[in-house]
Amino acid sequence: MDDGLNGFLRAAGEAVGPRWVDDSRRARDGYGASELPAGPVPPAAVVRPGSTDEVRAVVRLANEYGVTLHPISTGQNLGLGGTVAARPGNVVLDLGHRMNRILEFDETLRYVVVEPGVTYQALADFLVEQGDHLMCDTTSGPPAGGPLGNTLDKGGGYTPAADHFGNSCGLEVVLGDGRLLRTSDGAVPDSRTWHLAKYGLGPFLDGLFLQSNYGIVTRMGIWLQPRPPVIRSFFFVYPEDDDIAEIVEIVRDLRLNGTVPTAIKATGDLYSLASRIPYPGERPISDDTRKQLHGEYGVGAWIVSGALYGASRDDVEPRLATVRSLFEATGKARYVAHEEAWEDPGLKIHIDTYGGRPTAEETKMLNWRGGGLVSLTPSTPMIGSVARQHQRLSRDILARHRIDTCIDYIFAGRASRGLHSIMFDPSDPEECRDVATACTEFRSAYAEAGYPCGRVPADMQASEMGHRDATFRSVLHDLKRVLDPLGVLSPGRYGIG
């Protein structure tokens, strides 16, 4: 261990308490473990601060001793790297371990303020304790994940508040030089509108801290939504891969005209089954086997889902009838009612997320191929012919590398996020190479088509940033020099610094 790191760890122990500084082999192995094909990215040590003041102290020490920090919240962004950094040798700054308080709650104005360690499950439980009148949009990822970290990585959900950044308000940020920044109205001492008025006076700075390494967010406001008296899900099963074109044409208008308030998903067969059944046979799964699985488990090439909100069943039923008429008019879609879906674990995942309830069911897919997972998420316009072309592109690239196609399309209206979950056996070097090569080809093909990925894993962020033009990249580096002049925060994250 070099003298700079030694000195930093001693000083950090004085700042946060010795018990919260850990450079043991067990800690380094645990925080360095990765579900990505590149394998482990070991840190030098772990520090677990308990307050914003302690975070500031640790950042100042990092600048003094020339140590780099990799801040994490709950470290549950599966398929994107979990707790690992873009490069080895950082000190992990685990904010979630001790900074896990709900700082404010206002039922009248419907907002909550959280620290990085507040999980989706903890927030959902808290809201139930307050009467279950309000809900926070969640993901279908692990309940141990948190809204602050998910928001900063441009994650999204499924209710009308699916835009997590759009429903955040007011950040507290420790910059790379140790200064404390409170954004928007929080810049006014004792402001009472910090977490109510999103934009404030002057430039809007909050977005700088999404998918960047400019600062460490230590608190965030979240706007909540009322829990509707009635939530009714709907599901339609389609038999063929190319049916995605027809689905998109129907869904676009349902979302843009407001008939359906939630996101609408088209979940691929293998994506749905991965959390429910053992892996069937040799890779990749053949189309004949897929057809057999359709009959055995009642799925199709696509399972379309969404939900309607209302004051009563009578309020919801006319809109449900409209939705059914549009899908069933094609002669291809098989309708699955809310009550039937409730009894199916694979479909209940969607019901839970449309109701703001965290669920651990979908994360079971991580075990399908032994624990390896890469998530790639290109966005594409809501045009049926484009959707058909792009799912063919995905299938072609992945099949050439003997990888199964597991897609979950999340439709917002004008664009969809195509969540591609690439599952693999991390103990098989050949399979890891196949996945890495396929991911490079996949990202290049989508960028060339004009639809680059918006979220990529830690070990692919630098190369993905390379698809952006020189001006964009130079501005990012200029900002890094201003906000983190010595480059102590997670160097290389998203290809910055």
N, C-alpha and C positions, 0 to 999 in steps of 0.2 A: 504494500500500500504506500503511495507516495506521500510526501510530507504535507502537500496541500490538502489532500483528502483527509489525512489524519487530523490536521489542525481544524479543518471544517467540522468533522464529526465530533471532536471534543467541544468546540464552541457551540455547535447545534445542540449537543446534549445539555449545555448550560442554558440555552434559550428555551428549549421545549421540555426538558427533563430527560435524564439519561435513559429511562425505560422506553422512551419513544424514538430512540435512535438504534438501528439494528443493522449491523453489517455481517450477520451470521450467514453461513452457507445456505441454511434452510430458507432464510428470507430472500437471499439473492436468487436462489433457484425458483422459489415460489413466484416472485414478481417477474422473473425473466421467462417463465414458461409461456408458450405461445401456441395457439391453434392454427397458425399460418404455416405455409410450406417452407419458409425460410428457417423455421425452428426457433430456438430460444434466443432471447436478447438480454443477457444478464446485466443487471444494474450493479453499481458499486456498493450501494447500501440503500436503506429505507429510512425516511424521517416522517414521523406522524405528528404534525402540528395540531394544536387544539383550538386555535383562534386566528383571526385575521392578523392580530399583532404578532403572533408567533410566526405566521407565514412571512410577514414583512422582515422579521428578524432573520429568518433562514435565507431569504433572498439576498439580503444585504451581506450575509456571511458568504454566500455562494460567489457574489461579486468580489469580495475581499480575498477569498482563497482560490479563486479560479476554478470552481467546481460547477458542473452543469446539473440542472434539476429537470426531472420529468414529472410534472404534476398530473395526478389522476384523481378522479372523484370516487366512484364505486368500482371502476375497472371491469365493468360487465358488458362492454361493447363487443359481443361475440361476433366473430367473423371479420373484425376490424383490428384485432390485436390485443384486446383485453387490457392488461396493465403494461404491455411492452412499449418501449420507445422506438423511434426510427433508427437509433444507433445505440450500441452498447456503452456501458461505463457511466451512465448518468446516476445520480442519486434520485430514487423515486421519492416524490413528495406526496404521500398518501393523505389526501384531504378528507377522504370519506371515513377513515377509521374513527376519528374523534369529533370532527366537525359535522355532526349529523342532527342538528337541531332545526325545528320549525320555529323561526324567529318571530313571525307575525302571522295573524289570521284575522281576516275581517269578513264576517258572514254577510254583512250588508252590502259592501262594495265588492265582494266575491273575489278576494285575492289572498294569496299566501306568499310568504317569503321564506326561502329555504337555504340551508347551507349545502355544500357539495355532497355530503354523505346521506342526505335524506333520500330514501329509496322510493320507488313507485309503490311498493307494498306498505311502507310506513306511512306515506302520505294518504293512500287509500284508507288505511285503517283509521288514521286520524280523522278523516272526513266522515267516516261511518260513526265514529264516536261523537262527532258534532251534530249528528242527526241524519246523516246521509242525504242531505238536501243538495249538496254540491258535489261535483266530480272534476277530476283532472284527467285530461287525455293521457293515455298510457301507450306503451308499445306492446307488441306481442313477444318481446324479448324477455329476459329474466326479470322477475319482480324485484330482485336485488339490484337491478340497475336503477339509475336515478334520473330525474327530470333535468337537473342542471347539466350534467355531463352530456346527456342525449341532445339537449338543446344546442350546446356549444359545438357538437359534431354534426349539426344540421339534420338531426333525426326528426321523425314525424310519426303521426299516429293515424287515428281512424274516425274520431268523432268530429263534430263541427269545429273543434279546436285542434285539429290535426297539425296545423302549422305551429310547431312548438316555439319557434323563435317569435312568430307573430303574436303569440299569447304570453310572451315574457315581457317584463317591464322593469327596467332599472337594475343595473349591475354594480357590484362592488368588486374592484379589480386591483390586485397588487401587480404593478408593472415590473418589468425585468430589472429596473434600477432601484426597486424598493418603494417607489412612490405609490400612494394610494389614490386611485381614481374612482369617483362615484359618478356614474353617467347620468345624462339628462337632468331632470330636476333634483337628483341626488347631489349635484354639484353645489346646490344652495344649502348652507348649514341649517339643520333642523327642518328641512323641507318636509311637508306633509303630503306631497303629491309624487314622491319619488317612484312609487310603484303603481301609480294611477295614470299619470300622463306620460306616454311612452317617449315622446320626442324631445320636449323641452326646448330651450333656446340654443342656437348655434348648431354646429355640425353634429350629426347623429353618429356616435362613436361605438355603440353597442356591437354593431356587426363586425368590427375589427377583431373581436375576440372569438368569433366562430371559426373553427378549423384553422387556427393560427397558433403561434407560440409567442405572442406579444405580452401576455399577462396571465395572471392566475385569478380566476373568478372565485370569490369567496362567499358571495350571496347573490340571489336572483329572485325577483318577484315573478309570480305566475298568476295569470288571470284564470279563475275557475269558471265553470259553467253550471247552470242549474241542472239537477238530475230530472229528466222528464218523467212524468207519472207512468207513461207507457213507452217501452222500447220493443219494437217488433222487427226481428230479423227476417230476411228472405234469402233463399239460395236457389240457384239454377245450375244444373249440371249439363255441360256440353260435351259431346263425344269426341270431337276431332281437334287437332292442334290448330288448324287454319280457321276454326270458328272464332278465334280471337278477333278477327277483323269485324265480324258481325257484332260481337260483344261490345267492342269499342264504339261502334257507331250508335248503338243504343245508349250506352252509358254516358257518352259525351253530353247528350241533351238532358238526360236525367240530372246530371250534376250541374250543368250550366243554367238550367231553368229552375233549380232549387227543389225539384220534386223529392230528391233524396238528400237529406242534410249531411249524411256521413260520407266518408270515402266509400268507394265501391271497389272491391277486390276481385281479381280473377286469379285464383290460386291453381297452379299446375298440379297434375296428379301426383308426381313424385314428391313435390314440396309438401303436399298434404299428407302423404303416406309415410314420409320419413320419420315423423314423430310418433308413428303408430305401429309400425310393423318392422320385423328384422329385415336386413338387406337381402333381397331375393336373387341369389345366384351370382354369376360372374358380372364384372363391370365391362361395359355399361349395360344397363338393363335394356333388353330388346323391346321393340314395339309390340311384338307378339306377347311378351310377358306383361307389358303395360296393359294391353287389352284384357288379359286374364285378371289382372288386379282390379281393373274397372268393374268387372262383373262380380268379383269376390267381395269387394269392399264398397260397392255402390258409388264409386267416384267416376269422373269422366276426365277427359283431357284438361278441362277447366271447370272449376267450381266458382261460380260468381256469387258474391255475397255483398250485403249492405244492410242497412237498418233504417227504419222510420221512427220518428219520435212524435208523440202526441199527448193530449190531455186524457184520452180514453181510447178504448178499442174502436168505438164508433168513429172517432176522429181519424184513426189510422187506416181503417179498412178501405175507404175509397181510394186512397193513394196507393195502397198495396194492390188493389185491383188494377190500377193504371199500370203499375210496374209489371205485374204479371201479364197483362195483355200485350205489352211490348215484347217481352221475351218469348212468350209462348206463341206469338204470331209467327215466329220463324219456323215452327214445327220441329225444332231441334232440342229445345231446352226442356229439361225435366225439373219441375218445381219441387222444392223441399221446404215444408212449412217450419215455422219457428219451433213448434212443439216437438217435431221429429228431430230437428237439428239439435235441440237441447239435450237429447239423449245420446248424441253421437260426439264422442270426445274431440274428433277432428274438426267438427263444425262448431262445437261450443267455444272453441278458441276464439272464433270470430264474434260470437255473441258477447263474450266477455269484453273484448276490446272495444266493441261498439258501445258498450255500457261503461267504459272507463274502469273496468276491473282488471287488475294485473293477473296474468296467467303464466304458469310455468310449463304448460303442456307443449308449446311449440319448441321450446328449447331442448326437448328430448331428441330432436333431430341431430343434435351434436354427436350422439352416440351411434348414428347410423353406419358410418364408415370408420369408426374408431376414434373420433375426436377432432379431426381436422375440419376446418371450415373457413372459407373465404366468401365474403359478401361483396358483390359488385353491383352498383346501382346506377345504370344509365337512365336518363329521362328521355322520353320520346313524345312527340305530339299525338294528341288523341284523334288520329285518323286511321280508319280501319286498315287500309292498304299498307300503311307504314308499320302498324303493329304486326300484321301478318309477315311482312318482310323481315322485321327485326327478330321475331321469335324464330324464324327460319335461320337467320344469321347466327343466333345464339346456339341453336341446336347443331348447326353444321360445325361450328368451331369446336364446341365441347365434344361432340361425337368423334371428331378426328383425333382427339386426345384421350379417348375412352373415358369420358366424364359424363355423368348423368346431368340432364337438364332439369333443374329445380327452380322454377320461377314463380314469384308472387307479384303480380302487377297491382299497384295501388293507384287508382284513378282519381285525380283531383278535378278534372274538367277539361282544361286545355292541354295538360300533359300528364303522363303517367310516370311513376317510378317503377322500373323493372328490377325488383330485388332478386338477384341471381345468387342462390346459396350453393356454393360448390363444396361438396362434402367429400372427404378423402381420408385415407389411412396415413397418419403422419409417421408411422413406423416403417413405411414402405418407401425407400428412397426413390425408386422409379416412379411411383405414383406422385410423390412430391414434385419431381421434375416435370411430370406431365401437367400437373396443376399450374406450376409456375409459368411454363411455356404457354399454356392455354390462356392464362390470365393476361399475359403480355399481348398475345394475339387478339384477344377479345377487346381489350381496352383500345388498342390501336385501330381495330376495325370500326368500333363505334365512334372514335374520334374522327376518323376519316369520313364517316358517314354524316358527321355533323352533330353527333349526340354523345358527347363525352360523359364519363362517369362523374357523379357528384359526391360519392362516398367510396373510398377505397381503403384497404388495410394499411397498417403502418409501414409494412415492407414494400409497398407499391406507391406510396404517396409521392416520392421524389420523381419517379419516372412518369407518373400521371401528370404532375405539374409541368413536365416537359412538353405536354401538348398545348400549353397556354403560350400566348405570344410574349415577346421579349419585354414589351412595355408593361404588361401586367406583372410579370415576374420581377422586373426591376423596381416597380412601385412597392411590391411586397417586401423586398429586401431593404428599400429605403425606410419603410415604416419600422422594420426590425431594428435598424440602427438607432432610430429615435427612441423607441419604447423599451428596447432591451439592448443598450449599446455594447455591452460586453458579451452578449449572446449566451447568457446563462440558462435560458429557458428552452428546454427540449429542442436542441439544434437538429435541423433536418426535418422536423415535423411539417408535413404537407410541402416538403421541398423548400422550406424557408430557413435560411441561415445555415 
